[in-house]
Amino acid sequence: MAFKISDECIACGSCEAECPNEAISEGDEFYEINPDKCTECVGFYDTQQCLEVCPVEAPGADPDHQETHDELLAKFRALHPGQEPA
């Protein structure tokens, strides 16, 4: 499933630069993740980079956007045509 950022976000911005899909952007109050671009870093890393760098663990699974590993991999391929998953 895609990730989302909770209201625990302190708007430090550390997650934005780490997202390989450029799915994270600054929102009105805190950073937001575009679920259409979030692959949970599938295709790039074994762990979610936004969660790895967040000092308050604000990113988490978004129950409104549940996807299987295969669906996330297909999204990776659609977002990065011609690129092989890591």
Secondary structure, DSSP 8 states (H G I E B T S, - for coil): --EEE-TT-----TTGGG-TT--EEE-SSSEEE-TTT--TTTTT-SS-HHHHH-TT--EEE-TTS---HHHHHHHHHHHSTT----
